[in-house]
Amino acid sequence: MSPASYSHLKTNGWPRIRRVTIKGAKIWQVDPRRSVKGRTIGKRRHFTHQQDALLFRARLLEDFRVQGLGALGDLPGAMTAQESTEALQALALLRPLNCTLYQAAQIAKDHLQNRTKPKKTPTVADAWEAYLEQKTAEHGRGEFAKRSLTSIASTGRRLILHAWGKRHVEAVTTPDVQKWINSIPGSPHTRRDAKVVFGQLMNFCRSQGWRDSNPAEPITVKVPFKEPEALTPGEAGALLSACRNHKVHELAVPYFAVSCLAGLRPGEAEQITWEDINLGTKQLHVRGETSKTRKPRYVDLEPEAVALLRPYAKRSGPLIGPSLFLWTKLWQDIRAGAGYRFVGRKLNVRGKEWPDDVLRHTYATYWLTRHQDRSRLVELMGNSAKVVATHYRRAVPAAEAKAFWKAVGTK
């Protein structure tokens, strides 16, 4: 094929317009090609009429004015028509803020790089160790109760580390947490406690910069409301008999007295000492560092409680002895002797279920019938008025209360 012949317009500039002959036909060629870093970009176009070629050239010039080298074709870094439109829209947003498009691009770049940058975070097991170390330090400073520390350590050991130990902190997602909580066997209370402790761990991770959010925060574990249970006079009498007949009755009877007849929480009763009990004034002091609310309070002792405590009174020392671990097992043995089961240790497996906080609830129930003073009960128990009103709306019949105080009296 013979090469094309060319003729140029006298006013020719970029892009050049030529009159060329191709295959014997004379046509107009628009040549917008340019060389950028050794690469030729752009494509030639051909038109039958000169007017069409001039119009195309004018459009190219306008596009080049707006888009730069993007008008010449697919060039990395060059603006497309869509990009140029978005750039104008971006400028409209930025001008009232006195921010240039370049400044906004720098801010966006820093944000995106930080968002997509892989985080070198520890595993959940390592994070748990750091979290537990902090809580242990808080306990050492008197800011965190020993029972709470024992509880979260147990939850971590039994539930969290087994499921999450090898997972990296940043890889934990809300759907994964929800699936894990749903898979936990046992009561809703168990699942709620696991969610709370895991959420606290994730908050700790956020404070360390290992996460931007808490994946457990959106999750709710519903626990059905259940009227607090109280021991009947017969059940209370049977439990007191089991305390009296046990080999460690010198620990068991005082514990029963401060729990069932003075309303101390289990964690408070386990930490109380004989120095906190004044049988002369018939008062018991719950120290702030042992209280769930971290607030101290004084509890007036009922005559039955004073009578049970007096034979075992000491000048000093923990009420339950020096070992909480040993006492926990002994208390399970005592309750099993009173007809309650502990399946984990295979104690009285066909016995009754031990209701949560039943001794404290028993105290509130029978105290309220005896004294008819709900506001005073609020002070003695260290609860809010709302909690007491919710859980102890009514007192038991007077005859039942009389039978209870008789069952727990001295014999």
Contacts in CASP RR format, 6 or more apart in sequence:
PFRMAT RR
TARGET T0000
AUTHOR 0000-0000-0000
METHOD contacts of the structure
MODEL  1
MSPASYSHLKTNGWPRIRRVTIKGAKIWQVDPRRSVKGRTIGKRRHFTHQ
QDALLFRARLLEDFRVQGLGALGDLPGAMTAQESTEALQALALLRPLNCT
LYQAAQIAKDHLQNRTKPKKTPTVADAWEAYLEQKTAEHGRGEFAKRSLT
SIASTGRRLILHAWGKRHVEAVTTPDVQKWINSIPGSPHTRRDAKVVFGQ
LMNFCRSQGWRDSNPAEPITVKVPFKEPEALTPGEAGALLSACRNHKVHE
LAVPYFAVSCLAGLRPGEAEQITWEDINLGTKQLHVRGETSKTRKPRYVD
LEPEAVALLRPYAKRSGPLIGPSLFLWTKLWQDIRAGAGYRFVGRKLNVR
GKEWPDDVLRHTYATYWLTRHQDRSRLVELMGNSAKVVATHYRRAVPAAE
AKAFWKAVGTK
1 23 0 8 1.000
4 20 0 8 1.000
4 21 0 8 1.000
4 22 0 8 1.000
5 20 0 8 1.000
5 21 0 8 1.000
6 18 0 8 1.000
6 19 0 8 1.000
6 20 0 8 1.000
7 18 0 8 1.000
7 19 0 8 1.000
7 20 0 8 1.000
8 16 0 8 1.000
8 17 0 8 1.000
8 18 0 8 1.000
8 19 0 8 1.000
9 17 0 8 1.000
9 18 0 8 1.000
9 19 0 8 1.000
12 18 0 8 1.000
14 32 0 8 1.000
14 34 0 8 1.000
15 30 0 8 1.000
15 31 0 8 1.000
15 32 0 8 1.000
15 33 0 8 1.000
15 57 0 8 1.000
15 60 0 8 1.000
15 61 0 8 1.000
16 30 0 8 1.000
16 31 0 8 1.000
17 28 0 8 1.000
17 29 0 8 1.000
17 30 0 8 1.000
17 31 0 8 1.000
17 50 0 8 1.000
17 53 0 8 1.000
17 54 0 8 1.000
17 57 0 8 1.000
18 28 0 8 1.000
18 29 0 8 1.000
18 31 0 8 1.000
19 26 0 8 1.000
19 27 0 8 1.000
19 28 0 8 1.000
19 29 0 8 1.000
19 50 0 8 1.000
20 26 0 8 1.000
20 27 0 8 1.000
20 28 0 8 1.000
20 29 0 8 1.000
20 46 0 8 1.000
21 27 0 8 1.000
22 46 0 8 1.000
27 46 0 8 1.000
27 47 0 8 1.000
27 48 0 8 1.000
28 46 0 8 1.000
28 47 0 8 1.000
28 48 0 8 1.000
28 49 0 8 1.000
28 50 0 8 1.000
28 52 0 8 1.000
28 53 0 8 1.000
29 44 0 8 1.000
29 45 0 8 1.000
29 46 0 8 1.000
29 47 0 8 1.000
29 53 0 8 1.000
30 44 0 8 1.000
30 45 0 8 1.000
30 46 0 8 1.000
30 47 0 8 1.000
30 53 0 8 1.000
30 56 0 8 1.000
30 57 0 8 1.000
30 60 0 8 1.000
31 44 0 8 1.000
32 42 0 8 1.000
32 43 0 8 1.000
32 44 0 8 1.000
32 45 0 8 1.000
32 60 0 8 1.000
32 71 0 8 1.000
32 72 0 8 1.000
33 40 0 8 1.000
33 41 0 8 1.000
33 42 0 8 1.000
33 43 0 8 1.000
33 44 0 8 1.000
33 72 0 8 1.000
34 40 0 8 1.000
34 41 0 8 1.000
34 42 0 8 1.000
34 69 0 8 1.000
34 72 0 8 1.000
35 41 0 8 1.000
36 69 0 8 1.000
36 75 0 8 1.000
41 69 0 8 1.000
41 72 0 8 1.000
41 73 0 8 1.000
41 75 0 8 1.000
42 72 0 8 1.000
42 73 0 8 1.000
43 73 0 8 1.000
45 53 0 8 1.000
45 56 0 8 1.000
47 53 0 8 1.000
47 56 0 8 1.000
60 71 0 8 1.000
63 70 0 8 1.000
63 71 0 8 1.000
63 81 0 8 1.000
64 70 0 8 1.000
64 71 0 8 1.000
64 72 0 8 1.000
66 84 0 8 1.000
67 78 0 8 1.000
67 79 0 8 1.000
67 80 0 8 1.000
67 81 0 8 1.000
67 84 0 8 1.000
68 78 0 8 1.000
68 79 0 8 1.000
69 75 0 8 1.000
69 78 0 8 1.000
70 78 0 8 1.000
70 79 0 8 1.000
70 80 0 8 1.000
72 78 0 8 1.000
79 87 0 8 1.000
87 101 0 8 1.000
90 101 0 8 1.000
90 104 0 8 1.000
91 101 0 8 1.000
94 100 0 8 1.000
94 101 0 8 1.000
94 103 0 8 1.000
94 104 0 8 1.000
119 170 0 8 1.000
119 210 0 8 1.000
121 127 0 8 1.000
121 168 0 8 1.000
121 169 0 8 1.000
121 170 0 8 1.000
121 205 0 8 1.000
121 210 0 8 1.000
121 211 0 8 1.000
122 130 0 8 1.000
122 168 0 8 1.000
122 169 0 8 1.000
122 210 0 8 1.000
123 165 0 8 1.000
123 166 0 8 1.000
123 167 0 8 1.000
123 168 0 8 1.000
123 169 0 8 1.000
124 160 0 8 1.000
124 161 0 8 1.000
124 164 0 8 1.000
124 165 0 8 1.000
124 166 0 8 1.000
124 167 0 8 1.000
124 168 0 8 1.000
124 169 0 8 1.000
124 172 0 8 1.000
124 201 0 8 1.000
125 161 0 8 1.000
125 164 0 8 1.000
125 165 0 8 1.000
125 166 0 8 1.000
127 169 0 8 1.000
127 201 0 8 1.000
127 204 0 8 1.000
127 205 0 8 1.000
127 208 0 8 1.000
127 210 0 8 1.000
128 156 0 8 1.000
128 160 0 8 1.000
128 161 0 8 1.000
128 165 0 8 1.000
128 201 0 8 1.000
130 204 0 8 1.000
130 208 0 8 1.000
131 200 0 8 1.000
131 201 0 8 1.000
131 204 0 8 1.000
131 205 0 8 1.000
132 152 0 8 1.000
132 153 0 8 1.000
134 204 0 8 1.000
135 144 0 8 1.000
135 149 0 8 1.000
135 152 0 8 1.000
136 149 0 8 1.000
138 144 0 8 1.000
139 145 0 8 1.000
139 146 0 8 1.000
139 149 0 8 1.000
142 289 0 8 1.000
145 267 0 8 1.000
145 271 0 8 1.000
145 289 0 8 1.000
145 290 0 8 1.000
145 291 0 8 1.000
145 292 0 8 1.000
145 294 0 8 1.000
146 271 0 8 1.000
146 324 0 8 1.000
147 266 0 8 1.000
147 267 0 8 1.000
147 270 0 8 1.000
147 271 0 8 1.000
150 324 0 8 1.000
151 193 0 8 1.000
152 197 0 8 1.000
152 200 0 8 1.000
155 193 0 8 1.000
155 194 0 8 1.000
155 197 0 8 1.000
156 197 0 8 1.000
159 184 0 8 1.000
159 194 0 8 1.000
160 194 0 8 1.000
160 197 0 8 1.000
160 198 0 8 1.000
160 201 0 8 1.000
163 180 0 8 1.000
164 172 0 8 1.000
164 180 0 8 1.000
164 198 0 8 1.000
169 202 0 8 1.000
169 205 0 8 1.000
169 210 0 8 1.000
169 211 0 8 1.000
170 210 0 8 1.000
170 211 0 8 1.000
172 202 0 8 1.000
172 211 0 8 1.000
172 215 0 8 1.000
173 215 0 8 1.000
174 215 0 8 1.000
174 216 0 8 1.000
174 218 0 8 1.000
174 219 0 8 1.000
176 215 0 8 1.000
177 195 0 8 1.000
177 198 0 8 1.000
177 215 0 8 1.000
177 216 0 8 1.000
177 219 0 8 1.000
178 219 0 8 1.000
181 191 0 8 1.000
181 194 0 8 1.000
181 195 0 8 1.000
181 219 0 8 1.000
181 221 0 8 1.000
182 191 0 8 1.000
184 190 0 8 1.000
184 191 0 8 1.000
184 194 0 8 1.000
188 221 0 8 1.000
188 222 0 8 1.000
188 223 0 8 1.000
188 224 0 8 1.000
189 223 0 8 1.000
189 356 0 8 1.000
191 221 0 8 1.000
192 221 0 8 1.000
192 223 0 8 1.000
195 216 0 8 1.000
195 219 0 8 1.000
195 221 0 8 1.000
198 216 0 8 1.000
199 214 0 8 1.000
199 216 0 8 1.000
199 217 0 8 1.000
202 211 0 8 1.000
202 214 0 8 1.000
202 215 0 8 1.000
202 216 0 8 1.000
202 217 0 8 1.000
203 214 0 8 1.000
205 211 0 8 1.000
206 212 0 8 1.000
206 213 0 8 1.000
206 214 0 8 1.000
227 391 0 8 1.000
228 355 0 8 1.000
228 357 0 8 1.000
228 358 0 8 1.000
228 361 0 8 1.000
228 364 0 8 1.000
228 365 0 8 1.000
228 391 0 8 1.000
228 392 0 8 1.000
229 355 0 8 1.000
229 358 0 8 1.000
229 361 0 8 1.000
230 358 0 8 1.000
230 361 0 8 1.000
230 362 0 8 1.000
230 364 0 8 1.000
230 365 0 8 1.000
230 366 0 8 1.000
230 396 0 8 1.000
231 239 0 8 1.000
231 260 0 8 1.000
231 358 0 8 1.000
231 359 0 8 1.000
231 362 0 8 1.000
231 404 0 8 1.000
232 400 0 8 1.000
232 404 0 8 1.000
233 400 0 8 1.000
233 403 0 8 1.000
233 404 0 8 1.000
233 406 0 8 1.000
233 407 0 8 1.000
234 403 0 8 1.000
234 407 0 8 1.000
235 338 0 8 1.000
236 260 0 8 1.000
236 362 0 8 1.000
236 404 0 8 1.000
236 407 0 8 1.000
236 408 0 8 1.000
237 407 0 8 1.000
237 408 0 8 1.000
238 338 0 8 1.000
238 339 0 8 1.000
239 256 0 8 1.000
239 260 0 8 1.000
239 334 0 8 1.000
239 335 0 8 1.000
239 338 0 8 1.000
240 253 0 8 1.000
240 256 0 8 1.000
240 260 0 8 1.000
240 407 0 8 1.000
240 408 0 8 1.000
241 338 0 8 1.000
242 252 0 8 1.000
242 334 0 8 1.000
242 335 0 8 1.000
242 337 0 8 1.000
242 338 0 8 1.000
243 249 0 8 1.000
243 252 0 8 1.000
243 253 0 8 1.000
243 255 0 8 1.000
243 256 0 8 1.000
243 334 0 8 1.000
244 252 0 8 1.000
244 253 0 8 1.000
246 252 0 8 1.000
246 330 0 8 1.000
246 333 0 8 1.000
246 334 0 8 1.000
248 330 0 8 1.000
250 312 0 8 1.000
251 319 0 8 1.000
251 320 0 8 1.000
251 321 0 8 1.000
251 327 0 8 1.000
251 330 0 8 1.000
252 330 0 8 1.000
252 331 0 8 1.000
252 334 0 8 1.000
253 308 0 8 1.000
253 312 0 8 1.000
254 308 0 8 1.000
254 309 0 8 1.000
254 312 0 8 1.000
254 319 0 8 1.000
255 269 0 8 1.000
255 319 0 8 1.000
255 320 0 8 1.000
255 331 0 8 1.000
256 308 0 8 1.000
256 359 0 8 1.000
257 304 0 8 1.000
257 305 0 8 1.000
257 308 0 8 1.000
257 309 0 8 1.000
258 264 0 8 1.000
258 269 0 8 1.000
258 272 0 8 1.000
258 277 0 8 1.000
258 284 0 8 1.000
258 305 0 8 1.000
258 309 0 8 1.000
258 319 0 8 1.000
259 266 0 8 1.000
259 269 0 8 1.000
259 359 0 8 1.000
259 360 0 8 1.000
259 363 0 8 1.000
260 359 0 8 1.000
260 362 0 8 1.000
260 363 0 8 1.000
260 408 0 8 1.000
261 301 0 8 1.000
261 302 0 8 1.000
261 304 0 8 1.000
261 305 0 8 1.000
261 308 0 8 1.000
261 363 0 8 1.000
261 408 0 8 1.000
262 284 0 8 1.000
262 299 0 8 1.000
262 301 0 8 1.000
262 302 0 8 1.000
262 305 0 8 1.000
262 363 0 8 1.000
263 299 0 8 1.000
263 359 0 8 1.000
263 360 0 8 1.000
263 363 0 8 1.000
263 364 0 8 1.000
263 380 0 8 1.000
263 381 0 8 1.000
264 272 0 8 1.000
264 284 0 8 1.000
264 286 0 8 1.000
264 299 0 8 1.000
264 360 0 8 1.000
265 291 0 8 1.000
265 292 0 8 1.000
265 357 0 8 1.000
265 360 0 8 1.000
266 357 0 8 1.000
266 359 0 8 1.000
266 360 0 8 1.000
267 290 0 8 1.000
267 292 0 8 1.000
268 286 0 8 1.000
268 290 0 8 1.000
268 291 0 8 1.000
268 292 0 8 1.000
269 319 0 8 1.000
269 320 0 8 1.000
270 320 0 8 1.000
270 324 0 8 1.000
270 327 0 8 1.000
271 287 0 8 1.000
271 290 0 8 1.000
271 318 0 8 1.000
272 284 0 8 1.000
272 286 0 8 1.000
272 290 0 8 1.000
272 318 0 8 1.000
272 319 0 8 1.000
273 316 0 8 1.000
273 317 0 8 1.000
273 318 0 8 1.000
273 319 0 8 1.000
274 313 0 8 1.000
274 314 0 8 1.000
274 315 0 8 1.000
274 316 0 8 1.000
274 317 0 8 1.000
274 318 0 8 1.000
274 319 0 8 1.000
275 315 0 8 1.000
275 316 0 8 1.000
275 317 0 8 1.000
276 284 0 8 1.000
276 285 0 8 1.000
276 286 0 8 1.000
276 287 0 8 1.000
277 284 0 8 1.000
277 285 0 8 1.000
277 301 0 8 1.000
277 309 0 8 1.000
277 313 0 8 1.000
277 319 0 8 1.000
278 284 0 8 1.000
278 285 0 8 1.000
279 301 0 8 1.000
279 306 0 8 1.000
279 309 0 8 1.000
279 310 0 8 1.000
279 313 0 8 1.000
282 300 0 8 1.000
282 301 0 8 1.000
282 306 0 8 1.000
283 298 0 8 1.000
283 299 0 8 1.000
283 300 0 8 1.000
283 301 0 8 1.000
284 298 0 8 1.000
284 299 0 8 1.000
284 301 0 8 1.000
285 296 0 8 1.000
285 298 0 8 1.000
286 296 0 8 1.000
286 297 0 8 1.000
286 298 0 8 1.000
286 299 0 8 1.000
287 296 0 8 1.000
288 294 0 8 1.000
288 295 0 8 1.000
288 296 0 8 1.000
291 297 0 8 1.000
291 382 0 8 1.000
293 382 0 8 1.000
295 382 0 8 1.000
297 379 0 8 1.000
297 380 0 8 1.000
297 382 0 8 1.000
299 380 0 8 1.000
300 380 0 8 1.000
301 309 0 8 1.000
302 367 0 8 1.000
302 405 0 8 1.000
304 405 0 8 1.000
304 408 0 8 1.000
304 409 0 8 1.000
304 410 0 8 1.000
307 409 0 8 1.000
307 410 0 8 1.000
308 408 0 8 1.000
308 409 0 8 1.000
308 410 0 8 1.000
320 327 0 8 1.000
321 327 0 8 1.000
329 345 0 8 1.000
332 342 0 8 1.000
332 345 0 8 1.000
332 347 0 8 1.000
333 347 0 8 1.000
335 342 0 8 1.000
335 354 0 8 1.000
336 342 0 8 1.000
336 347 0 8 1.000
336 348 0 8 1.000
337 348 0 8 1.000
339 348 0 8 1.000
339 351 0 8 1.000
339 352 0 8 1.000
340 348 0 8 1.000
340 351 0 8 1.000
340 352 0 8 1.000
340 353 0 8 1.000
340 354 0 8 1.000
341 347 0 8 1.000
341 348 0 8 1.000
341 349 0 8 1.000
341 350 0 8 1.000
341 351 0 8 1.000
341 352 0 8 1.000
341 353 0 8 1.000
341 354 0 8 1.000
342 348 0 8 1.000
342 354 0 8 1.000
343 349 0 8 1.000
355 361 0 8 1.000
360 381 0 8 1.000
361 391 0 8 1.000
362 404 0 8 1.000
363 381 0 8 1.000
364 377 0 8 1.000
364 381 0 8 1.000
364 388 0 8 1.000
364 391 0 8 1.000
364 392 0 8 1.000
365 392 0 8 1.000
365 395 0 8 1.000
365 396 0 8 1.000
366 396 0 8 1.000
366 401 0 8 1.000
366 404 0 8 1.000
366 405 0 8 1.000
367 377 0 8 1.000
367 380 0 8 1.000
368 374 0 8 1.000
368 377 0 8 1.000
368 392 0 8 1.000
368 395 0 8 1.000
369 395 0 8 1.000
369 396 0 8 1.000
369 397 0 8 1.000
369 398 0 8 1.000
369 400 0 8 1.000
369 401 0 8 1.000
370 401 0 8 1.000
370 405 0 8 1.000
371 377 0 8 1.000
372 395 0 8 1.000
374 385 0 8 1.000
374 388 0 8 1.000
374 389 0 8 1.000
374 392 0 8 1.000
375 385 0 8 1.000
377 388 0 8 1.000
377 392 0 8 1.000
378 384 0 8 1.000
378 385 0 8 1.000
378 388 0 8 1.000
381 388 0 8 1.000
395 401 0 8 1.000
END
